[in-house]
Amino acid sequence: MTNILLSTLLMIGLAAPQNSQPTGNAAKGKAGFTFYACSACHGYSGQGGVGPRLAATSLSLDALMKYVRKPGGVMPRYSTESQITDATLTDIYAFLKSIPPPADPKTIPLLQTN
């Protein structure tokens, strides 16, 4: 009976959360970000540099993967799983999502004019 119920739930999509983002390991993602030298262009913590800011990105995991697999501009292309796995990209995405957004400049006393 349990197997029939589980099979039915899986078929209609109720057993898994809808629109959930795959989760990765942020610590492994930080190591991958360093290993693949992402920081050379995107900054040590993804804050941007020659490449765009990736920290606290609003990109979805799918959009980030598409960008890495078929980038435009000067970014190196990692088009195959043998170059960088989807699991590693998921971990890197988790790392990027774990970085808090920068402080609002209005909250930084040194930046206030008197």
Phi and psi in degrees as GROMACS dihedral restraints (atoms count N, CA, C in turn):
[ dihedral_restraints ]
;  ai    aj    ak    al  type     phi  dphi    fc
    3     4     5     6     1   -62.8    20    10
    4     5     6     7     1   -39.6    20    10
    6     7     8     9     1   -64.4    20    10
    7     8     9    10     1   -38.0    20    10
    9    10    11    12     1   -66.7    20    10
   10    11    12    13     1   -43.2    20    10
   12    13    14    15     1   -64.3    20    10
   13    14    15    16     1   -45.3    20    10
   15    16    17    18     1   -62.6    20    10
   16    17    18    19     1   -43.6    20    10
   18    19    20    21     1   -60.6    20    10
   19    20    21    22     1   -42.4    20    10
   21    22    23    24     1   -64.1    20    10
   22    23    24    25     1   -44.3    20    10
   24    25    26    27     1   -62.5    20    10
   25    26    27    28     1   -42.1    20    10
   27    28    29    30     1   -63.7    20    10
   28    29    30    31     1   -39.9    20    10
   30    31    32    33     1   -65.0    20    10
   31    32    33    34     1   -36.7    20    10
   33    34    35    36     1   -94.6    20    10
   34    35    36    37     1     1.0    20    10
   36    37    38    39     1    82.2    20    10
   37    38    39    40     1    19.9    20    10
   39    40    41    42     1   -92.9    20    10
   40    41    42    43     1   -13.7    20    10
   42    43    44    45     1   -77.4    20    10
   43    44    45    46     1   -23.3    20    10
   45    46    47    48     1  -114.6    20    10
   46    47    48    49     1   145.2    20    10
   48    49    50    51     1   -63.4    20    10
   49    50    51    52     1   142.3    20    10
   51    52    53    54     1   -80.9    20    10
   52    53    54    55     1   144.0    20    10
   54    55    56    57     1    56.0    20    10
   55    56    57    58     1    31.6    20    10
   57    58    59    60     1   -84.6    20    10
   58    59    60    61     1   142.8    20    10
   60    61    62    63     1   -82.4    20    10
   61    62    63    64     1   137.8    20    10
   63    64    65    66     1   -60.2    20    10
   64    65    66    67     1   142.4    20    10
   66    67    68    69     1   -99.6    20    10
   67    68    69    70     1   148.0    20    10
   69    70    71    72     1  -129.2    20    10
   70    71    72    73     1  -177.6    20    10
   72    73    74    75     1  -102.9    20    10
   73    74    75    76     1   112.2    20    10
   75    76    77    78     1   -62.6    20    10
   76    77    78    79     1   -36.6    20    10
   78    79    80    81     1   -65.9    20    10
   79    80    81    82     1   -43.0    20    10
   81    82    83    84     1   -66.2    20    10
   82    83    84    85     1   -35.6    20    10
   84    85    86    87     1   -64.2    20    10
   85    86    87    88     1   -38.8    20    10
   87    88    89    90     1   -64.1    20    10
   88    89    90    91     1   -40.9    20    10
   90    91    92    93     1   -64.5    20    10
   91    92    93    94     1   -40.9    20    10
   93    94    95    96     1   -66.2    20    10
   94    95    96    97     1   -39.6    20    10
   96    97    98    99     1   -58.8    20    10
   97    98    99   100     1   -39.3    20    10
   99   100   101   102     1   -74.5    20    10
  100   101   102   103     1   -47.8    20    10
  102   103   104   105     1   -58.5    20    10
  103   104   105   106     1   -43.5    20    10
  105   106   107   108     1   -86.0    20    10
  106   107   108   109     1     8.6    20    10
  108   109   110   111     1    58.8    20    10
  109   110   111   112     1    31.1    20    10
  111   112   113   114     1   -60.0    20    10
  112   113   114   115     1   -33.4    20    10
  114   115   116   117     1   -65.5    20    10
  115   116   117   118     1   -21.5    20    10
  117   118   119   120     1   -59.6    20    10
  118   119   120   121     1   -33.9    20    10
  120   121   122   123     1  -110.9    20    10
  121   122   123   124     1   -31.4    20    10
  123   124   125   126     1  -100.9    20    10
  124   125   126   127     1     5.3    20    10
  126   127   128   129     1    86.1    20    10
  127   128   129   130     1   155.6    20    10
  129   130   131   132     1   -53.5    20    10
  130   131   132   133     1   -40.6    20    10
  132   133   134   135     1  -117.8    20    10
  133   134   135   136     1    30.1    20    10
  135   136   137   138     1    74.3    20    10
  136   137   138   139     1    16.9    20    10
  138   139   140   141     1   -78.7    20    10
  139   140   141   142     1    -4.7    20    10
  141   142   143   144     1   102.9    20    10
  142   143   144   145     1   163.6    20    10
  144   145   146   147     1  -179.8    20    10
  145   146   147   148     1  -119.6    20    10
  147   148   149   150     1   -64.4    20    10
  148   149   150   151     1   -39.1    20    10
  150   151   152   153     1   -93.3    20    10
  151   152   153   154     1   167.5    20    10
  153   154   155   156     1   -69.9    20    10
  154   155   156   157     1   159.6    20    10
  156   157   158   159     1   -64.5    20    10
  157   158   159   160     1   130.2    20    10
  159   160   161   162     1  -116.1    20    10
  160   161   162   163     1   -17.7    20    10
  162   163   164   165     1   -61.3    20    10
  163   164   165   166     1   138.8    20    10
  165   166   167   168     1    52.3    20    10
  166   167   168   169     1    38.0    20    10
  168   169   170   171     1   -62.5    20    10
  169   170   171   172     1   149.0    20    10
  171   172   173   174     1   -93.5    20    10
  172   173   174   175     1    -1.8    20    10
  174   175   176   177     1   -65.2    20    10
  175   176   177   178     1   146.5    20    10
  177   178   179   180     1   -80.1    20    10
  178   179   180   181     1   166.0    20    10
  180   181   182   183     1   -59.9    20    10
  181   182   183   184     1   -42.0    20    10
  183   184   185   186     1   -61.1    20    10
  184   185   186   187     1   -42.0    20    10
  186   187   188   189     1   -65.3    20    10
  187   188   189   190     1   -40.6    20    10
  189   190   191   192     1   -64.1    20    10
  190   191   192   193     1   -42.7    20    10
  192   193   194   195     1   -63.1    20    10
  193   194   195   196     1   -41.9    20    10
  195   196   197   198     1   -63.4    20    10
  196   197   198   199     1   -39.9    20    10
  198   199   200   201     1   -64.2    20    10
  199   200   201   202     1   -40.1    20    10
  201   202   203   204     1   -72.5    20    10
  202   203   204   205     1   -38.5    20    10
  204   205   206   207     1   -74.4    20    10
  205   206   207   208     1   -35.5    20    10
  207   208   209   210     1  -139.7    20    10
  208   209   210   211     1    69.5    20    10
  210   211   212   213     1   -76.6    20    10
  211   212   213   214     1   161.4    20    10
  213   214   215   216     1  -106.0    20    10
  214   215   216   217     1   169.0    20    10
  216   217   218   219     1    75.9    20    10
  217   218   219   220     1  -142.9    20    10
  219   220   221   222     1   -99.0    20    10
  220   221   222   223     1    -1.0    20    10
  222   223   224   225     1   -65.4    20    10
  223   224   225   226     1   135.5    20    10
  225   226   227   228     1   -62.4    20    10
  226   227   228   229     1   145.7    20    10
  228   229   230   231     1   -93.6    20    10
  229   230   231   232     1   126.6    20    10
  231   232   233   234     1  -112.0    20    10
  232   233   234   235     1    76.1    20    10
  234   235   236   237     1   -83.1    20    10
  235   236   237   238     1   -13.8    20    10
  237   238   239   240     1  -125.3    20    10
  238   239   240   241     1   160.0    20    10
  240   241   242   243     1   -62.3    20    10
  241   242   243   244     1   -27.2    20    10
  243   244   245   246     1   -72.4    20    10
  244   245   246   247     1   -20.9    20    10
  246   247   248   249     1   -85.1    20    10
  247   248   249   250     1   -44.8    20    10
  249   250   251   252     1  -156.3    20    10
  250   251   252   253     1   128.3    20    10
  252   253   254   255     1   -79.0    20    10
  253   254   255   256     1   159.3    20    10
  255   256   257   258     1   -62.4    20    10
  256   257   258   259     1   -35.2    20    10
  258   259   260   261     1   -63.5    20    10
  259   260   261   262     1   -41.2    20    10
  261   262   263   264     1   -65.7    20    10
  262   263   264   265     1   -41.6    20    10
  264   265   266   267     1   -64.1    20    10
  265   266   267   268     1   -35.9    20    10
  267   268   269   270     1   -65.0    20    10
  268   269   270   271     1   -40.1    20    10
  270   271   272   273     1   -65.8    20    10
  271   272   273   274     1   -42.4    20    10
  273   274   275   276     1   -62.5    20    10
  274   275   276   277     1   -40.5    20    10
  276   277   278   279     1   -61.3    20    10
  277   278   279   280     1   -42.7    20    10
  279   280   281   282     1   -61.7    20    10
  280   281   282   283     1   -40.7    20    10
  282   283   284   285     1   -61.1    20    10
  283   284   285   286     1   -47.5    20    10
  285   286   287   288     1   -63.0    20    10
  286   287   288   289     1   -37.6    20    10
  288   289   290   291     1   -73.0    20    10
  289   290   291   292     1   -19.6    20    10
  291   292   293   294     1   -82.3    20    10
  292   293   294   295     1   -12.8    20    10
  294   295   296   297     1   -78.7    20    10
  295   296   297   298     1   123.6    20    10
  297   298   299   300     1   -68.2    20    10
  298   299   300   301     1   152.3    20    10
  300   301   302   303     1   -66.1    20    10
  301   302   303   304     1   157.1    20    10
  303   304   305   306     1   -66.6    20    10
  304   305   306   307     1   157.9    20    10
  306   307   308   309     1   -66.8    20    10
  307   308   309   310     1   148.1    20    10
  309   310   311   312     1   -66.7    20    10
  310   311   312   313     1   127.2    20    10
  312   313   314   315     1   -53.7    20    10
  313   314   315   316     1   -27.6    20    10
  315   316   317   318     1   -67.9    20    10
  316   317   318   319     1   -17.4    20    10
  318   319   320   321     1   -96.0    20    10
  319   320   321   322     1     1.0    20    10
  321   322   323   324     1  -102.0    20    10
  322   323   324   325     1   108.3    20    10
  324   325   326   327     1   -55.3    20    10
  325   326   327   328     1   -38.5    20    10
  327   328   329   330     1   -63.2    20    10
  328   329   330   331     1   -23.8    20    10
  330   331   332   333     1   -90.5    20    10
  331   332   333   334     1    -3.4    20    10
  333   334   335   336     1   -84.6    20    10
  334   335   336   337     1   138.6    20    10
  336   337   338   339     1   -94.7    20    10
  337   338   339   340     1   144.9    20    10
